[in-house]
Amino acid sequence: MIVVSDTSPLNYLARIQRLDLLPAVFGSVVIPQAVAAELGHAAAPSAVRELVGNRLLWLEVRAVARVDPALKWLGRGEAEAIVLAEELRAEFSSGR
């Protein structure tokens, strides 16, 4: 099963210390580079920044080929998550 996430679910699960739910339910999660950058931003809470810094085995960061210009009204992480989900033919995506 391929699952793609944008920033929000990872951010909030990290804040409440329940990231364990994701690998338990989905096995692994794929995020685009823009989401990794948002999670690792200096202004993010330390629990959220550690998510990317810890290189979790169940979390994979992938690049997208290109962002659809029709998605320009979304944030970069959301737009890349949608594109990545389409590229990978993901079963689940929090970006859409």
Secondary structure as GFF3:
##gff-version 3
##sequence-region A 1 96
A	DSSP	beta_strand	3	4	.	.	.	ID=ss1
A	DSSP	alpha_helix	7	15	.	.	.	ID=ss2
A	DSSP	alpha_helix	21	26	.	.	.	ID=ss3
A	DSSP	beta_strand	29	32	.	.	.	ID=ss4
A	DSSP	alpha_helix	33	39	.	.	.	ID=ss5
A	DSSP	alpha_helix	46	53	.	.	.	ID=ss6
A	DSSP	beta_strand	59	62	.	.	.	ID=ss7
A	DSSP	three_ten_helix	69	71	.	.	.	ID=ss8
A	DSSP	alpha_helix	76	88	.	.	.	ID=ss9
A	DSSP	beta_strand	92	93	.	.	.	ID=ss10
###
